[in-house]
Amino acid sequence: MGALALNIAPDEHVEEMLSYVCGYWYSQDIWRIEDKAFQDDGIDTSGQNGILVDLSSYNKMLKLEMKFYLLHSLKNKELSVANIKKHYQEAISYIGKNYTENSFNGVKVKPATMQGKELCRIYELVQRNVISFITDFYDERPELERDKWRAILIPGVKLSAAIKRTKPSMSFEEIPLYYRESVKRYMKTLIYRRSWSFCTEVLVYIRYFFKCFYRNEYTDGFLGELTRIDVEKYLQWVAEDYENNNATFRSKAVSFVRNWLDFIQLAEFKEAPKKDVTRLIFDEDIPKRERQADTFEKIKYIPEPVRVALDNAIDDIEPAEMKPVYVLLRETGWRGTDILNLRYDKCLDYVWNSHDEEYVPYLYDEITKTGIPLHKIPIRPEVAQMVSALIDDAKVKSTEENNPDKYLFNTYEGKSIGLPYSKPAFARAVNELIARKGIRDGSGELYHFKTHSLRHTRAMEYTEQGMPIGIIQQILGHCSLQMTLHYSKVSEDMLYKKWQETEKLDLFKPSVAPPNKDYQHTEEIHYEHVRKNLDAVRVPFGTCFKPTKIGCKNQTQMCLDCTSFCSTKDDLPAYEAEIKRVEALILVATKTERPDWVEKNNQYLTNLIQMRDKILLEGIVHKNGKFREESDG
């Protein structure tokens, strides 16, 4: 019946919209906040009244699509009544007057012509959102072929329980059409190996990369012809755009892009740069991330008086369901998302301990952030008893409808049914407890609790109790020891105590002159003075002094241009033999009419002759020679 009133074919998409936008929502073009339909559908109208939206200026099909978008967003709490009334009301009304199309499906955003920069911004934002929503609704392609991926519809992606609450998606709509499919192909290789959060962050920087070049008048196909000069321009744009952000943003804008370009070149994407990526983006181009000292400043430990007061008061937390979450966070040092991600059917097991000759309880979880599929740590018997009781309770309450993913801390009713407790709700409960108990920090203010501070604090406790750093890394589920070192500092009290216990050193002795280093004979490599973190490895025509922790970017190239490469007169016979061999290759290539072979081998021959002549003149060639040996400092 509704389809006939709209004078359009009753296809399945329209039928679905009509079944959703029915009754009051379909019949009324002016939605009044006081009307009963809002309360009937559980839409929060607290503190609001009057007209929410006036859609009377829309044509019939656009009206149905806009109603569908607004009602869906309100019911799923993606938009609020207060937000629409305060910010979007005028823009929504203006769209109806400005659009003559029969659908929002696939249309382009119309430029704003209203007065006021903020109103124009909101007008374009609302257009983008409704166009994206409706276009995605009509799109019948498989999920990974669409321009917007919804994580929850892609089996096998790594999603934390906390992220599921946000209904995460990944949009490729801002990637230029020319490159969109290749970027999607790259992201398909990532989403099953890395967390969804990491993948969306990678996409942000790829999107930024294209935005930089297209706004500076580059066009489709530029990527294949990318040069070092283009990259240097990009580095300048990054420096300017992220001037007020910390170095980590600038670093990711270069390193994430380089990893992407490196992959598509290795996988031989037709859009990939023709020049070797290692010759386009150098290691030195990647800005160093924030200093270790800056990272330490961000790590917040709960002061001991606050920690003790919180531990003593936790029985009074409201709602009481938050107490086990706090206990597990304190006991384990895991992330809040890790604890909330626990599944009642596989989070507790007992492992035989041959030392104590008894079964020991272990807590099991999947760490989505770092991709650890089965993370387990021992827990105390009383904690295991608490977890066991929670498991029994969850088994009784859970059904396929209210807890399909078998969360231990599940929400059994309401809008968040089937999802675990939220981290903000937990932090809010702890802060309310702090306010009720009057727990204050050193300045006399009410202590402001953040969930992640429990993780930092537990890492410090592990360290102060003498636990080896490798064991702490395993318990916390860190990928790298470096991250664990950031967390695992000791308190000032423990630092002072351990310092006092150290032996007094008898250092006040007459000064002794340092041994004299005579480096006059520059044709000799002083291996006894080579820095300890460098490897001296023989390679064709010389020696490589690459630092052990840095990857070789010349694995598929010759070493002659590398700054870590060193050649001496001892290598001259190898140069002479190679020069003869290459000259013979050029002769063969000339006779067989292979100009590409001739060109490449001529370049190589020129490099060989230049290096040989330089060695004859200087005795030794090593670009980074002055950094190779230990300094007197």
MARTI-11024 format. One record per residue (C-alpha): residue number from 1; x, y, z; residue in three letters. Coordinates in steps of 0.001 Angstrom, whole numbers. Layout:
<sites>
  lodren        X        Y        Z  drendo
     NUM        X        Y        Z     ALA
...
</sites>
This chain:
<sites>
  lodren        X        Y        Z  drendo
       1        0        0        0     MET
       2     2810     2376      926     GLY
       3     4652     1591    -2284     ALA
       4     1591     2556    -4357     LEU
       5     1290     5858    -2517     ALA
       6     4882     6576    -3480     LEU
       7     4244     5744    -7152     ASN
       8     7373     3566    -7312     ILE
       9     8046     -108    -7895     ALA
      10     7678    -2152    -4687     PRO
      11    11213    -3620    -4676     ASP
      12    12661    -5245    -1559     GLU
      13    14613    -2149     -476     HIS
      14    11512       49     -485     VAL
      15     9513    -2652     1290     GLU
      16    12188    -2842     3976     GLU
      17    12132      925     4471     MET
      18     8328      948     4618     LEU
      19     8306    -1799     7245     SER
      20    10745      269     9330     TYR
      21     9213     3717     8752     VAL
      22     5617     2867     9579     CYS
      23     2745     4316    11587     GLY
      24     3462     7774    13018     TYR
      25     6866     8045    11378     TRP
      26     5465     7414     7887     TYR
      27     2286     9482     8148     SER
      28     3801    12570     9821     GLN
      29     6184    14885     7958     ASP
      30     6678    17128    11000     ILE
      31     8034    15182    13973     TRP
      32     7199    16745    17356     ARG
      33     9325    15675    20286     ILE
      34     6332    15503    22672     GLU
      35     4555    12933    20485     ASP
      36     4107     9485    22026     LYS
      37     5932     7662    19208     ALA
      38     9320     8750    20585     PHE
      39     8651     7133    23959     GLN
      40     7089     4033    22337     ASP
      41    10303     3413    20376     ASP
      42    12582     4127    23355     GLY
      43    14079     7305    21911     ILE
      44    15467     9580    24629     ASP
      45    13890    13072    24545     THR
      46    15143    14284    27936     SER
      47    14972    18074    28267     GLY
      48    13792    18584    24678     GLN
      49    10482    19774    23208     ASN
      50     8951    21307    20070     GLY
      51     9546    20343    16438     ILE
      52    12457    17995    15792     LEU
      53    12398    18001    11955     VAL
      54    10131    19320     9206     ASP
      55    10322    17120     6081     LEU
      56     7336    18585     4242     SER
      57     9537    20137     1516     SER
      58    10985    16743      420     TYR
      59     9720    14832    -2603     ASN
      60     8145    11466    -1787     LYS
      61    11108     9115    -2263     MET
      62    13695    11413     -684     LEU
      63    11300    11875     2238     LYS
      64    11108     8121     2835     LEU
      65    14899     7747     2649     GLU
      66    15537    10689     5005     MET
      67    12956     9336     7474     LYS
      68    14590     5917     7277     PHE
      69    18027     7406     7942     TYR
      70    16869     9596    10850     LEU
      71    14760     6916    12547     LEU
      72    17473     4267    12193     HIS
      73    20093     6663    13608     SER
      74    17854     7645    16549     LEU
      75    16918     4068    17455     LYS
      76    20547     2927    17288     ASN
      77    21753     6014    19205     LYS
      78    23983     7146    16357     GLU
      79    22141    10489    16552     LEU
      80    20357    12021    19543     SER
      81    17238    14179    19652     VAL
      82    19233    16905    21380     ALA
      83    21966    16854    18724     ASN
      84    19535    16980    15784     ILE
      85    17576    19843    17324     LYS
      86    20641    21878    18227     LYS
      87    22866    21297    15173     HIS
      88    21165    19506    12257     TYR
      89    17587    20790    12150     GLN
      90    18171    23661     9723     GLU
      91    20483    21635     7462     ALA
      92    17932    18797     7187     ILE
      93    15211    21258     6184     SER
      94    17506    22932     3603     TYR
      95    18357    19578     1953     ILE
      96    14663    19041     1151     GLY
      97    14492    22409     -612     LYS
      98    17749    21927    -2501     ASN
      99    17397    18352    -3807     TYR
     100    15297    17395    -6850     THR
     101    16735    13881    -7301     GLU
     102    14547    10821    -6752     ASN
     103    17025     9173    -4365     SER
     104    20124     9857    -2268     PHE
     105    21653     6661    -3648     ASN
     106    25068     7467    -5131     GLY
     107    24538    11227    -5555     VAL
     108    27325    13731    -4973     LYS
     109    27361    16166    -2077     VAL
     110    26038    19550    -3172     LYS
     111    28115    22599    -2197     PRO
     112    26566    24777      493     ALA
     113    25222    28202     -480     THR
     114    23978    29319     2950     MET
     115    25537    32080     4996     GLN
     116    27827    31111     7842     GLY
     117    30821    28768     7679     LYS
     118    29582    26475    10468     GLU
     119    26115    26054     8920     LEU
     120    27708    25216     5557     CYS
     121    29941    22630     7236     ARG
     122    26970    20968     8963     ILE
     123    24918    21009     5750     TYR
     124    27655    19138     3872     GLU
     125    28193    16766     6818     LEU
     126    24499    15783     6950     VAL
     127    24493    15242     3189     GLN
     128    27561    12974     3374     ARG
     129    26066    10937     6198     ASN
     130    22647    10361     4611     VAL
     131    24116     9687     1142     ILE
     132    26588     7184     2616     SER
     133    23847     5469     4644     PHE
     134    21358     5174     1777     ILE
     135    23999     4182     -814     THR
     136    25249     1462     1512     ASP
     137    21651      306     2121     PHE
     138    21021     -199    -1609     TYR
     139    24419    -1816    -2244     ASP
     140    23900    -5565    -2762     GLU
     141    27537    -6493    -3320     ARG
     142    29333    -8841     -871     PRO
     143    30651    -6944     2149     GLU
     144    34311    -6842     1066     LEU
     145    33381    -5509    -2378     GLU
     146    31437    -2560     -975     ARG
     147    32855      897     -414     ASP
     148    31948      696     3256     LYS
     149    32840    -2394     5303     TRP
     150    30914    -3217     8476     ARG
     151    33182    -5202    10749     ALA
     152    30425    -7197    12391     ILE
     153    29446    -8667     8978     LEU
     154    32970    -9873     8129     ILE
     155    33685   -13295     9685     PRO
     156    37129   -13716    11205     GLY
     157    38121   -10076    11800     VAL
     158    39760    -9234    15114     LYS
     159    37254    -7218    17140     LEU
     160    37486    -6436    20830     SER
     161    34289    -6555    22873     ALA
     162    34511    -2801    23474     ALA
     163    34770    -2021    19758     ILE
     164    31714    -4159    18950     LYS
     165    29577    -1711    20927     ARG
     166    30455     1060    18459     THR
     167    29318     -955    15388     LYS
     168    32636     -218    13637     PRO
     169    32908      313     9919     SER
     170    35601     1225     7417     MET
     171    34803     3622     4572     SER
     172    36677     3806     1267     PHE
     173    34420     6509     -142     GLU
     174    37100     9204      226     GLU
     175    39710     7115    -1609     ILE
     176    39862     8295    -5256     PRO
     177    37841     5977    -7482     LEU
     178    40914     5241    -9626     TYR
     179    42728     3680    -6629     TYR
     180    39792     2472    -4525     ARG
     181    39830    -1193    -5537     GLU
     182    43595    -1524    -5049     SER
     183    43369       -3    -1559     VAL
     184    40526    -2405     -723     LYS
     185    42649    -5291    -1968     ARG
     186    45487    -4195      330     TYR
     187    43170    -3815     3329     MET
     188    41803    -7331     2754     LYS
     189    45305    -8638     3471     THR
     190    45416    -6717     6765     LEU
     191    42024    -7226     8408     ILE
     192    42593   -10910     9187     TYR
     193    46126   -10383    10534     ARG
     194    45806    -7174    12522     ARG
     195    43162    -5690    14801     SER
     196    40294    -3708    13273     TRP
     197    41460     -577    15127     SER
     198    44928     -838    13580     PHE
     199    43464    -1349    10089     CYS
     200    41205     1700    10340     THR
     201    44214     3759    11446     GLU
     202    46217     2576     8420     VAL
     203    43330     3567     6147     LEU
     204    43247     7053     7715     VAL
     205    46848     7691     6636     TYR
     206    46397     6196     3147     ILE
     207    43365     8472     2725     ARG
     208    45493    11413     3917     TYR
     209    48238    10505     1412     PHE
     210    45820    10702    -1526     PHE
     211    44208    13866     -171     LYS
     212    47601    15601      -75     CYS
     213    48439    14816    -3701     PHE
     214    45008    15458    -5198     TYR
     215    44629    18819    -3455     ARG
     216    47989    19785    -4971     ASN
     217    46717    19090    -8499     GLU
     218    48071    15572    -8973     TYR
     219    45738    13359   -11042     THR
     220    44817     9702   -11545     ASP
     221    47855     7559   -12301     GLY
     222    50360     9737   -10411     PHE
     223    51319     6885    -8075     LEU
     224    52961     4827   -10820     GLY
     225    55178     7773   -11779     GLU
     226    56024     8748    -8177     LEU
     227    59502    10269    -7821     THR
     228    61744    11195    -4943     ARG
     229    60834    14858    -5495     ILE
     230    57134    13997    -5046     ASP
     231    57940    12198    -1804     VAL
     232    59902    15181     -517     GLU
     233    56857    17364    -1185     LYS
     234    54710    14902      773     TYR
     235    57139    14993     3696     LEU
     236    56810    18782     3714     GLN
     237    53000    18588     3674     TRP
     238    53087    16124     6572     VAL
     239    55356    18435     8572     ALA
     240    53017    21381     7974     GLU
     241    49723    19540     8563     ASP
     242    50887    17775    11741     TYR
     243    52934    20671    13112     GLU
     244    50841    20860    16284     ASN
     245    50613    17081    16812     ASN
     246    53218    14925    18490     ASN
     247    55824    13139    16395     ALA
     248    53912     9849    16388     THR
     249    51333    11266    13957     PHE
     250    54047    12425    11560     ARG
     251    55835     9101    11869     SER
     252    52723     7071    11006     LYS
     253    51892     9358     8069     ALA
     254    55188     8237     6519     VAL
     255    55785     4700     7860     SER
     256    52239     3410     7241     PHE
     257    52305     4810     3714     VAL
     258    55713     3277     3023     ARG
     259    54526     -165     4234     ASN
     260    51509      108     1931     TRP
     261    53576     1183    -1102     LEU
     262    56131    -1526     -344     ASP
     263    53413    -4186     -281     PHE
     264    51639    -3165    -3486     ILE
     265    54986    -3004    -5278     GLN
     266    56021    -6445    -4004     LEU
     267    52581    -7845    -4922     ALA
     268    52881    -6211    -8366     GLU
     269    49726    -4097    -8222     PHE
     270    49354    -2325   -11553     LYS
     271    48961      988    -9667     GLU
     272    52248      565    -7725     ALA
     273    55186     2977    -8133     PRO
     274    57586     1962   -10893     LYS
     275    60597     3113    -8894     LYS
     276    61795      969    -6004     ASP
     277    60060     2179    -2831     VAL
     278    63373     1976     -932     THR
     279    64666     4611    -3358     ARG
     280    61597     6783    -2841     LEU
     281    61182     6765      949     ILE
     282    64320     6367     3059     PHE
     283    64531     5192     6678     ASP
     284    65737     8665     7568     GLU
     285    62488    10171     6216     ASP
     286    60395     8600     8977     ILE
     287    60166    11060    11881     PRO
     288    61121     9545    15197     LYS
     289    58138     8906    17400     ARG
     290    57697    10728    20673     GLU
     291    60659    10559    23019     ARG
     292    60765     7857    25662     GLN
     293    60598    10578    28308     ALA
     294    57338    11844    26777     ASP
     295    55916     8318    26856     THR
     296    56777     8002    30535     PHE
     297    54939    11239    31233     GLU
     298    51753     9752    29750     LYS
     299    51933     6611    31894     ILE
     300    49863     7287    35009     LYS
     301    50185     5173    38143     TYR
     302    47561     5291    40877     ILE
     303    49166     6858    43968     PRO
     304    49538     4355    46813     GLU
     305    47094     6087    49239     PRO
     306    44435     6206    46502     VAL
     307    45136     2599    45526     ARG
     308    44751     1365    49099     VAL
     309    41553     3394    49625     ALA
     310    40054     2070    46385     LEU
     311    40900    -1549    47199     ASP
     312    39278    -1165    50622     ASN
     313    36135      519    49254     ALA
     314    35490    -1680    46216     ILE
     315    32804    -3744    47990     ASP
     316    30574     -645    47876     ASP
     317    30818      -23    44128     ILE
     318    27494      432    42301     GLU
     319    26346    -1454    40380     PRO
     320    27812    -4421    42260     ALA
     321    28480    -6229    38939     GLU
     322    31466    -3927    38447     MET
     323    33375    -5344    41432     LYS
     324    34587    -8528    39629     PRO
     325    35781    -6367    36727     VAL
     326    37856    -4275    39144     TYR
     327    39218    -7379    40906     VAL
     328    40360    -8976    37643     LEU
     329    41933    -5737    36410     LEU
     330    43855    -5376    39680     ARG
     331    44908    -9016    39791     GLU
     332    46028    -9395    36178     THR
     333    47121    -6005    34864     GLY
     334    45284    -6744    31618     TRP
     335    43607    -4066    29521     ARG
     336    39992    -3213    30253     GLY
     337    38986    -4509    26815     THR
     338    40748    -7829    27525     ASP
     339    38797    -8419    30747     ILE
     340    35473    -7397    29170     LEU
     341    36238    -9737    26255     ASN
     342    36351   -12851    28506     LEU
     343    34060   -15692    27344     ARG
     344    32404   -17851    29973     TYR
     345    32900   -21092    28014     ASP
     346    36714   -20851    27787     LYS
     347    38120   -18277    30228     CYS
     348    39035   -20614    33128     LEU
     349    41053   -23809    33146     ASP
     350    43387   -25721    35464     TYR
     351    46958   -26632    34523     VAL
     352    49123   -29194    36311     TRP
     353    52080   -27636    38144     ASN
     354    54872   -30169    38627     SER
     355    56663   -27989    41200     HIS
     356    53735   -27789    43626     ASP
     357    52241   -31067    42369     GLU
     358    48753   -29633    42020     GLU
     359    46432   -28117    39448     TYR
     360    46726   -24320    39231     VAL
     361    43886   -22077    37907     PRO
     362    44640   -20074    34755     TYR
     363    42685   -17224    33166     LEU
     364    42393   -17481    29357     TYR
     365    41550   -14781    26806     ASP
     366    42153   -13624    23247     GLU
     367    44127   -10367    23086     ILE
     368    42702    -8692    19985     THR
     369    44946    -5615    20111     LYS
     370    48203    -7555    19750     THR
     371    46742   -10596    17979     GLY
     372    47461   -13170    20703     ILE
     373    44831   -15888    20086     PRO
     374    45265   -17726    23392     LEU
     375    46668   -15656    26247     HIS
     376    46777   -17289    29674     LYS
     377    48133   -16414    33117     ILE
     378    47843   -18075    36545     PRO
     379    45400   -16594    39071     ILE
     380    44917   -17074    42788     ARG
     381    42444   -19703    44051     PRO
     382    40089   -17083    45510     GLU
     383    40024   -15216    42186     VAL
     384    39369   -18482    40355     ALA
     385    36483   -19174    42748     GLN
     386    34972   -15756    41893     MET
     387    35374   -16401    38149     VAL
     388    33831   -19851    38513     SER
     389    30746   -18345    40192     ALA
     390    30475   -15770    37379     LEU
     391    30668   -18567    34794     ILE
     392    27866   -20510    36506     ASP
     393    25697   -17390    36612     ASP
     394    26370   -16601    32941     ALA
     395    25477   -20156    31882     LYS
     396    22106   -19881    33619     VAL
     397    21241   -16447    32174     LYS
     398    22615   -16834    28646     SER
     399    20720   -17836    25519     THR
     400    21560   -17665    21820     GLU
     401    19440   -14512    21645     GLU
     402    20787   -12521    24620     ASN
     403    24434   -13677    24650     ASN
     404    25421   -15266    21319     PRO
     405    29152   -14562    21849     ASP
     406    29168   -16041    25393     LYS
     407    30585   -12974    27171     TYR
     408    31326   -13412    30865     LEU
     409    30296    -9806    31609     PHE
     410    27260    -9707    29326     ASN
     411    24358    -7233    29071     THR
     412    21173    -9316    29081     TYR
     413    18588    -6676    28207     GLU
     414    18120    -3211    26732     GLY
     415    19793    -1574    23725     LYS
     416    23164    -3219    24423     SER
     417    21809    -6765    24730     ILE
     418    24436    -9328    23749     GLY
     419    27337    -6951    24367     LEU
     420    29669    -6826    27405     PRO
     421    29750    -3978    29911     TYR
     422    31313     -835    28488     SER
     423    34637      566    29679     LYS
     424    33182     4077    30169     PRO
     425    30408     2599    32360     ALA
     426    33031      867    34518     PHE
     427    35147     4025    34869     ALA
     428    32014     6012    35695     ARG
     429    31100     3544    38477     ALA
     430    34595     3785    39996     VAL
     431    34583     7602    39860     ASN
     432    31151     7670    41539     GLU
     433    32573     5426    44284     LEU
     434    35522     7805    44681     ILE
     435    33119    10738    45038     ALA
     436    30999     8924    47650     ARG
     437    34025     7876    49688     LYS
     438    35840    11205    49287     GLY
     439    39055     9651    47929     ILE
     440    41406    12517    47072     ARG
     441    44729    12946    45335     ASP
     442    47822    14750    46601     GLY
     443    46406    18179    45734     SER
     444    43248    17583    47765     GLY
     445    41017    17160    44695     GLU
     446    38812    14124    44117     LEU
     447    40975    11556    42340     TYR
     448    40047    11149    38660     HIS
     449    40172     7443    37811     PHE
     450    41064     6044    34384     LYS
     451    40746     2320    33707     THR
     452    44149     1959    32022     HIS
     453    45920     3306    35122     SER
     454    45219      -69    36813     LEU
     455    47354    -1730    34120     ARG
     456    50217      707    34621     HIS
     457    49984      272    38377     THR
     458    50018    -3526    38254     ARG
     459    53085    -3478    35979     ALA
     460    54878    -1323    38562     MET
     461    53883    -3730    41341     GLU
     462    55209    -6699    39359     TYR
     463    58502    -4866    38845     THR
     464    58894    -3857    42492     GLU
     465    58249    -7443    43565     GLN
     466    61238    -8553    41485     GLY
     467    59427   -10268    38610     MET
     468    61684   -10636    35509     PRO
     469    60789    -8242    32719     ILE
     470    60189   -11082    30235     GLY
     471    57572   -12630    32532     ILE
     472    55884    -9234    32962     ILE
     473    55740    -8918    29167     GLN
     474    54050   -12308    28908     GLN
     475    51496   -11529    31639     ILE
     476    50582    -8123    30198     LEU
     477    50370    -9469    26639     GLY
     478    52805    -6971    25102     HIS
     479    54206    -7635    21615     CYS
     480    57533    -5968    22421     SER
     481    59763    -5837    25460     LEU
     482    60207    -2119    24805     GLN
     483    56551    -1438    25614     MET
     484    56842    -3438    28833     THR
     485    59888    -1375    29811     LEU
     486    57776     1788    29401     HIS
     487    55257      454    31895     TYR
     488    57561    -1235    34359     SER
     489    59197     1548    36276     LYS
     490    59477     1535    40059     VAL
     491    58130     4024    42569     SER
     492    60399     6685    44032     GLU
     493    60331     4914    47426     ASP
     494    61527     1641    45917     MET
     495    64116     3456    43796     LEU
     496    65593     5111    46890     TYR
     497    65514     1881    48904     LYS
     498    67344     -115    46234     LYS
     499    69846     2699    45692     TRP
     500    70679     2705    49404     GLN
     501    71400    -1012    49262     GLU
     502    74005     -650    46517     THR
     503    77694     -852    47294     GLU
     504    79574     2414    47765     LYS
     505    82025     2789    44894     LEU
     506    85564     4017    45434     ASP
     507    85711     6316    42432     LEU
     508    87748     9245    43784     PHE
     509    91146     8312    42388     LYS
     510    93769    10303    40477     PRO
     511    92753    10830    36866     SER
     512    94126     8322    34400     VAL
     513    94741     9469    30834     ALA
     514    92681     7544    28259     PRO
     515    94625     5293    25888     PRO
     516    95869     7059    22797     ASN
     517    94090     6105    19576     LYS
     518    96262     6487    16507     ASP
     519    94118     6445    13380     TYR
     520    96681     7906    11005     GLN
     521    96766     4821     8789     HIS
     522    93435     5389     7070     THR
     523    93822     2426     4716     GLU
     524    93310      -11     7614     GLU
     525    90015     -987     9317     ILE
     526    90453     -974    13100     HIS
     527    88143    -3870    13966     TYR
     528    89062    -3681    17658     GLU
     529    87438     -215    17828     HIS
     530    84294    -1013    15866     VAL
     531    81163     -125    17859     ARG
     532    79698    -3140    19659     LYS
     533    76265    -2810    18006     ASN
     534    77699    -3110    14469     LEU
     535    78384    -6328    12558     ASP
     536    81460    -6485    10341     ALA
     537    80274    -8835     7589     VAL
     538    82177    -9627     4407     ARG
     539    80187    -8855     1254     VAL
     540    81256    -8670    -2401     PRO
     541    83900    -5926    -2885     PHE
     542    84167    -4980      816     GLY
     543    82738    -5097     4310     THR
     544    79275    -4180     5632     CYS
     545    79043    -2294     8935     PHE
     546    75242    -2140     9110     LYS
     547    73886    -1834    12708     PRO
     548    72443    -5183    13766     THR
     549    69001    -3763    14639     LYS
     550    68451    -2059    11249     ILE
     551    67153    -4039     8288     GLY
     552    69131    -4058     5041     CYS
     553    67367    -1964     2404     LYS
     554    69861    -3106     -292     ASN
     555    69103    -6824     -156     GLN
     556    67994    -6805    -3785     THR
     557    70514    -4121    -4847     GLN
     558    74312    -3916    -4944     MET
     559    76024    -2505    -1877     CYS
     560    78160       75    -3658     LEU
     561    75899     3055    -2833     ASP
     562    75143     2001      751     CYS
     563    76387     4225     3579     THR
     564    77263     1134     5664     SER
     565    79518     -319     2929     PHE
     566    83317     -168     3265     CYS
     567    85961     -976      587     SER
     568    89775     -954      849     THR
     569    92769    -1741    -1420     LYS
     570    92407    -5386     -382     ASP
     571    89226    -5454    -2504     ASP
     572    90833    -4138    -5738     LEU
     573    91329    -7601    -7333     PRO
     574    87589    -8278    -6924     ALA
     575    86786    -4946    -8623     TYR
     576    89094    -5677   -11585     GLU
     577    87562    -9138   -12093     ALA
     578    84001    -7782   -11899     GLU
     579    84771    -4924   -14340     ILE
     580    85970    -7462   -16914     LYS
     581    82893    -9650   -16366     ARG
     582    80480    -6714   -16816     VAL
     583    82294    -5472   -19941     GLU
     584    81797    -8939   -21435     ALA
     585    78085    -8863   -20538     LEU
     586    77694    -5466   -22266     ILE
     587    79330    -6855   -25384     LEU
     588    76899    -9809   -25451     VAL
     589    73912    -7507   -24845     ALA
     590    75014    -5219   -27682     THR
     591    75308    -8129   -30128     LYS
     592    71885    -9528   -29143     THR
     593    70292    -6045   -29388     GLU
     594    69160    -5816   -25763     ARG
     595    69417    -2047   -25014     PRO
     596    67854    -2476   -21559     ASP
     597    70677    -4864   -20545     TRP
     598    73233    -2502   -21991     VAL
     599    71836      469   -20055     GLU
     600    71658    -1312   -16679     LYS
     601    75103    -2889   -16999     ASN
     602    76637      409   -18121     ASN
     603    75309     2066   -14948     GLN
     604    76746     -755   -12863     TYR
     605    80095     -596   -14714     LEU
     606    80303     3161   -14092     THR
     607    79785     2592   -10342     ASN
     608    82463     -116   -10258     LEU
     609    85046     2043   -12064     ILE
     610    84304     5069    -9869     GLN
     611    84729     2990    -6697     MET
     612    87968     1400    -7964     ARG
     613    89462     4785    -8867     ASP
     614    88419     6279    -5505     LYS
     615    90077     3407    -3618     ILE
     616    93276     3885    -5657     LEU
     617    93196     7577    -4701     LEU
     618    92082     7450    -1051     GLU
     619    92905     3923      102     GLY
     620    89547     3312     1773     ILE
     621    85926     4256      923     VAL
     622    83341     4340     3712     HIS
     623    80674     7059     3780     LYS
     624    79819     6526     7450     ASN
     625    83358     5797     8562     GLY
     626    83438     8537    11184     LYS
     627    80434     6940    12938     PHE
     628    81900     3432    12802     ARG
     629    84223     3641    15778     GLU
     630    83612     4307    19471     GLU
     631    83797     7948    20527     SER
     632    85788     9005    23587     ASP
     633    82446     9873    25338     GLY
</sites>
